[in-house]
Amino acid sequence: MGRTVYVNGAYLPENQAHVSIFDRGFLMADGVYEVTSVLDGKLVDFDGHVARLARSLSELDIENPLTADELLDIHRELVRLNDVVDGGVYLQITRGAPGDRDFVFPDPEETKPTVVLFTQSKPGLADSPVAKTGIKVISIDDIRWGRRDIKTVQLLYPSMGKMMAKKAGCDDAWMVEDGHVTEGTSNNAYIVKGGKIITRNLSTDILHGITRAAVLAFAREAQMVVEERPFTIQEAQDADEAFITSASMFVMPVVEVDGAAVGTGTPGPVAARLREIYLEESRKAAI
């Protein structure tokens, strides 16, 4: 039996869900998305995801068709209908389907946004064995557009980066621009040196990660030192530890960068502690 999904106000079996071929998300990648993790049947960092969604829509001048309360109701209903214990809810809003293809934006009074949500069940999401072994990353040139702070559905290059990493026998890729790491293909990047957590500062160069914000807040509460600045691949290779954060991987240790072991080549204590804190606090605050 398939999932129940949400399309423009209706809950439907996934095999009955359809979007127009003229939808601008399909033709122009003219849309944004969010993924909210589910732990123990509850939504993690939901308010942060909704706030970032609203900002992304505003930056692209797309009408926000639903209130935060309406989105919460839809998320919860999909989790209930699909019996999701651990996993995530994917949300996508595009500029809509004007009925033909044109580079010019359609009149928002005549073309309403397309709203799609679906769940993904991932049992044991928080207990991933990879967290105990860490992941390996390669570096690739960052050739994306300049507004990476907007969470658009333009994910072709990050997807290509994932495949480059896979071809190299690794798990992910860190993108590099002007000699410094921007971020991973679907995550924020960090190194630890001398007990100090170093991660790139917020700007239009990177996505303003919701998990990033929570993890850095928890780190500071735990009296850890955080320095927000760009770092190089060489710095990462020379670091004591490295890790990534994302909504679906939480805090994940990085043990190798471009073939060089980071620290001892095994997950370090800072990443392990931050993952523990994040999961504990997120479960408490989940709704």
N, C-alpha and C positions, 0 to 999 in steps of 0.2 A: 504494500500500500504506500502510495507516494505522500509527499508532504502537502500540507495546506499552506498556500502562499497568499500574499496580499497584493492586489493590483487595483489602484485607483478606487478605493472604497469597498472593494469586494474581497471576501475570503474564498479562495478557489482551490480545487485540487491542482497540483502543479502542472498536470498534463492538459488542463483546460485554461491555463493562463497564457494570455497573448498580449503583445505590444505591437503597435503599428510599425511597418517597415519605414515609415516616414518620421519615426521618433528621432529627435535630434541627438539623443544619447547614442543611438545606433549609427547615425550618419555622420555626426560631427564630434562625438565624445563630449557633447554639450550637457554635462550633468555632474553631479557630485554624489558622494557616498559616505557612509559610515558603517563600521562594524562594531557592535557592542557585544562583549563576551557575556556568557551566561555561566554562572557557577552555582551549583546546588539549586537550579531552577530560578535564580535571581539575576538581575541585570547589574553589571559592574560598570561603574563610572558613567552611568547613563546621562546625568546632567551635563557632564563635560562633552560628551559626544553630541548632544542636542545643541549645545552652545556653539560648538565648532561647525556643525551643520548649518546653523543660521548664518554664521559668518561667511562660510563658503558660498552659500546661495546669494548673500548680499554682494559679495565681491564679483559675482558673475551676473548680477542684476536679474536673478531668477526669483520669482515670487515664492515665498515660503508658504506652502498650501496648508500646513497643519500646525497646530499649537503643540507645545511641549507635552501637555497633558494628553492630547489626542495621540501623539506618537508613543507615549508611554503605554496607553491602553492597547494600541495595536501590537507593540512589542510583547506585552504580557499575554495577550490573547494568542499570538503565534506560538509563544513558548508553551502555553497551556495546550493548544490544539495539537501540537507536535510532540508533546511529552519530552521536551528538552530538559535534561538535567545539567549537562555540561556541553558547551558549544558556543554558538554565537547567532546574532541576528544581523543580517545584511540589509541595509537600507539604501536605496538609490532614488534620487530625484533628478529628473531631466527637465529641459525647457519645454518638453512636450512634442506632440506630433501635429504640425501645421497642415499636413495633407500633401506636401510636395517638398522638394529639396531646394533650399536657398541659403546662401551665406548670411543674408540679412536676418536678424532675429525676427520672429513672428510677433504680431501684436499680442501682448499678454492678455488683453481683454477677450481675444478670440481663441487663443491657444493656451490651455491650462497645463501646468506641469504634470508629468507622469510620475507616479509614486509606486515603487515596487519594494516589497520586503519579503525575505524568506529566511528560514532558519537553517543552521547546519549543526547537526549533533556530533559532538566529539567527546565520547565518554573518557573520563580520566584526564581531562584537559590540563588540570593543574598538576598532575602527577607524571608529566612527560619524562621518560627515562633520559631524554637528550639533555635535560637540565643537569644531570649528574655527570655527563661526559663532555658537554659543550659542543659548539659548532665551529666549523672552519669557514673562513671567508676569503674571497679574492678581491682585488681592487679593479675597478673599471672606470673609464672616463664618464663624468656626469655630463650628458649632452641633452638633458631635459630642458623644457621651457623655464622661464625665469620666475614663475609664480607657484613654487612648490608648496607654499603655505596654504594654497587652496586644494582641498582634497577632491580633485576631479577624478573622473573615470578614465583619464588618459594614462593608462597603465602599460602600454606596449613596451616601453623601454625598461621599466622595472621587471616586467615579465621576461624580456630578453636577458636581463642581467641575471635573473634566477637560473635561466637555462645555461648561460655562460659558466656560472658557478657549478652547476650540475655536471656539465661537460668536463670541468676541471677536477671533478671528484670532491667538490666542496658543497657547502650548504647554502651559502648566500654570497652576495657581493656588496661591498662598500663602494659607493660612488665618490669620485675624487674630482674636484674642480680647483684650478689654480693652486695645485699642490696640497690641498687639504681635503679631508674627508667631509662630505656633506652629511650623508646618511646611508642607511642600508636600503635595499630595494623596497622594503615594506616595514621599516623600523628605524628607530633612532639609534645612533652609535655612541659608545662610551669607552674610555680607557681609565685605568686606575694606576696612578704612579705615586709612590710614597704615601699611600693612604688617601690621596686626593682624587676625587672623581672629576674627570674632565669630559665635557661634551660640548658640541657646537652650540653657540648662542642662537637664540631665536631671531629669525629674519625671514625674508621671502625666499631664502635659499633652501629651507627645510620645512617639512611638515611640523606643525606645532602639536606634537604627540600628546594625547590625553594621558596615556600611561606614563610618558616622560614627565609630565607635570606632577603626577601623583608620586612617582618614584623619587624625584628630586626633593619634593616636600618631605617625604618620609625620611630621606637621607639627612636632610638638615635637622629634622626633629631628633634624629639619632646622633646628632653632633658630628656627622660626617662633613668633611670639607668638600664643597662643590665649586668648580671653576668652569664657567661657561665661555669657551673659546674654541676656535678651530684647532684641530691637531692633524698631524701628517701620518702617513702609513708607517714611516720609520719610527715615529713616536709610539705608534700602536705596537709595533714589533718589539720595541724596547720596554714596553709597559709591564707592570706587575700583573695586571689583569685587563681584560676587556669584556664588554657585554653589550647586548642590545636590549631594547624594550619595544613592545608592541602590545596591542590589545589582545592578540591571540597567543603570544609567546610569553607575555608578562615580562620577567627579567630572565634573559637567557645568556649564559656565559659564552664567550668566544675564546677558543683556545689556540687558534692558528690564523695568521694573516699572511696571505701570499706565500704560503709554505713555511713561514717561520713561526715557531712556537711562541706563544705569549706567556711570559712568566715560566711556570713549571710545565706548561702544556696541559694543565688540568684546571678545572673550574676553581676560582679563588674564593676567599672568604667574604669579600665585600659583595660580590655578585650573589653569592649564596644567601647572605644575610638580607640583602635588599629583596630578593625573591621571596624569602620567608615573610618579611615584614609586609610587602605589598599584598601577598595572598591573604595573610591574616587580616589586615585592615580592610581590604576590598570585600572580603566575605562579610565582615561586620557591617559595612556601609551599603552592601548590595540591596537593591529594591525589587 
